[in-house]
Amino acid sequence: MANPEDTPKGQHFLLSPECRTMTVLDLARMRDTTAYNWFKRLRWHETEVAPYCPKCGTLRCHTMSRNRFKCTEKTCKTVFSVTSGTVFHARKLSFKKMLIAIWFSANSVKGKAALQLSREIGVQYKTAWVLLMKLREAIAWRREEDGARWRGRD
């Protein structure tokens, strides 16, 4: 894998050499804490992994147990996680399994079957199906957002 220090400042993590050259073997050897740190890098790439409150936007947050954060603003006090406000907000899978599922889904030519994904990551069919629907929902939401942005330029 590429060294994270090689990534130019301001470049989105998904465009970095570290992400582009990732193989399934690299993901299989990855620890869950490393996968969690990848999610943090994707979520808070603007602040270089420093979490900020999704409600008020302050950077003054402290870490709680179970990978949660709490805003320290007197008027806010919001408790949030790296998946709050995303399609993964009600997750039960480990970060590693979610990352592997994203990798398989992104690297399959004609989409991914839930039955095949369930075998590959070792979960039940329904779990794999829900995860794939969440990924597709995120892609559709992003396309809608980008389309609205382009229509606004006319």
Phi, psi and omega in degrees: 000153179286158179280131181299335179290343179284344181287125178298146179296139179089350178279137180294143185301323181294340178266358183286154177300328180299321181278320183293330183262011181291132176250166179294331176293322176298318179293322180295327180277349185289143174276160180294327178294325177292318177297320177300318178295328176295317178298320177297318179296323178288321184286316185241048182290334180293327183256016181055054174076005176280118182292143175231154184293128179288343182270309184251345175086004181285149176273353182277090180225149175240155184278135176251187178287164178056040176057037176250161181232155178228131177290138182261004176292136183299326183273349187252290180057030181290138174258130183213169178228181181293338181258000180299132178079009178245176178292345180264013187299330181253041186286150172233346178284158175289157179298325179296314179295322177296318179295319177296319179296319177297317180299311180298318181293318181288332184261005176267138188291313185246032182091176184236136176275138181297323180296317179293316179297322180298323177289321186290324182253359174074044177233171177290159181303314183297321178297315179296320180297313179298318180298316178296322177295322177295318178296316179295324177297319179295320179294316180297318179298318180294319178297318177299315180297315179294322178296318179295323179295319179289322179293330179289344181277347181292000000 
